[in-house]
């Protein structure tokens, strides 16, 4: 069982449909495919194609556990 399902992310809709981490049948490969498909489609249509990538070092390590627990409880995860 994936960590996300175990934590209830799928049952309370915490996971965005475009999220690939901890989603059954999704991986870094499917994330890259989705991104390249969208970018290629926009380039062919002569639309603006923009991608921004952020890697916030220690993002989850710096969030107080109490804030995480409150956010999960607010979304129905106990």
N, C-alpha and C positions, 0 to 999 in steps of 0.2 A: 504494500500500500504506500503511495507516495506521501511525502511529508505534508503536502498541501491538502490532500484529502483527509489525512489524519487530523489536521488542525481545523478542518471544516471550511477551508477557503472556497471550495467549489459549492458547498451547500448553502452558504450565505452570500455568494456572489462577490467575494473580495477579489477574486482573480479576474482581471480584464480579459476579454476574449482574445486580445492580441498578445497576451502574455504567453511565453513558451516555457518558462521555468516551472517545474513541478506539474506539468500538464500531461496527461496520458496521450501518447502519440505525437508529442511535440518535442523538439530538441533545438540545439543551436543550428542544425541544418535546416529545419523548417523555418526558423526565424530568419535566417539569411535568405532562403528562397522567397519568403513573403516580402522581405524588404526589397530584394532585387526585382521581383515582379512589379511591385508598386512603382519603384523608380523607373524601370524600363517603360512601363505604361505611360507615365507622365512625360518622359522624354519623347516618346513616339508621338504623343498628343501635343507636343510643344508647350507643355505646362511646366510650371516651376517644380523642380524636384529638389527637395532639401532633406537632409538627414542630420540629426544632432545626436551625439553619443556622450553620455555622462557616466563617469565612474567616480562616485563619491566615496573616497577612502574612509572606511570605518563607519559608514552611515548607520548600520544597524548596531554597531558596538557602542555608539554614543547616545542611543535612545534609551531613556530610563525604562526598565522593564515594566514599571507601573503604568507608563503611558501606553505601552504595547498591550498590556492586559486590559486597560480601560477601553482602548480602541476595539479590541476583539469582543469584549463584553457588549459594547455598544452595537456591534453587528450581530449579536446573538450567539457568539461562540463562548462556551463556558468550559 
